[in-house]
């Protein structure tokens, strides 16, 4: 059995590499399905093979509605070809919908069709499973829950002293927002909340590449005292040292299904501030997350203040127990079982 994985690896996220490597260790033959070559490469697949796709919206989306329809038609033809050849299509649904949706009705239609053509669907939590079943009219026996693995040991320290680089003294309390700076991630709310609670001994680091909309916003913010902007793509080599330099990671996202950033914070055993959602209950234990009501005006700022109180209490949450459940060997075995129809 061959598995054609799209993508097999990624320079932007170690998730695919970790999944692929762990599946190979389980004896699976994983082949690289190149981005943009789905129609061409599936011709190499044989009956009994598996095509496993992660972010499938790249195969049909386009800003031009006509091209959206054309690409969608080609994808449907490709999926029909796979079905006729007895090649399983497995789709890992990382988000109920992509973060950027220009044509909601067409988007929903295509994702419903893809669910119909897929032999199996993989999601990272029970809460997402329920949403997928309801939104796309999918039977329960077609959706399998396989948790997102951890990042322990993946990002290596290079000995970079980020507190020194950012001129932050050792006794200061430091919040971190790490990742692509996009509108749906709530950076505007974060800056407002931090400015409401900051003292001379608290700092906020915002690190990541901003799109044009958010770059323009950040240039216009007036009160930037104790806020460090490192607006660039943070290379993998710097991630461990940057996270190690802070006390609390803040993820004020306006949309959350499963958060790779939250699992990254969990892997470094960092306290996390994030909106209340079902994902927290499935991945975290007590005192690992300070949650808040995103509809509350002071929800985020109060949670940020509360997180420092948790830190001062020096509570040691049961990180080992949680991370053991997210070992990649266990993840790979579950995915292999899905491929083989054991569930």
Protein Blocks (a to p, Z undefined) as FASTA:
>chain_A
ZZddddfbdfkbmklmmmmmmmmmnopacddddehilmmmmmmpcehiacddfblmlmmg
cfblklmmmmmmmmmmmmmmmmmnopacddddfbfbafbdfblmlmmmmmmmmmmmpmbd
cdfbfklmmmmmmmnopafklpccdddddfehkaccehiafklmnopafkbccdddedjd
dfklommmmmmmmmmmgcfkbccddeddddfklmmmmmmpmblghiacddddddfklmmm
mmmmpmbdcdfbfbdcbdfklmmmmmnopacdddddfklmmmpcehkaccddfkbmklmm
mmmmmmmmmmmnopacdfklmmmmmgfklmmmmmmmmmnonZZ
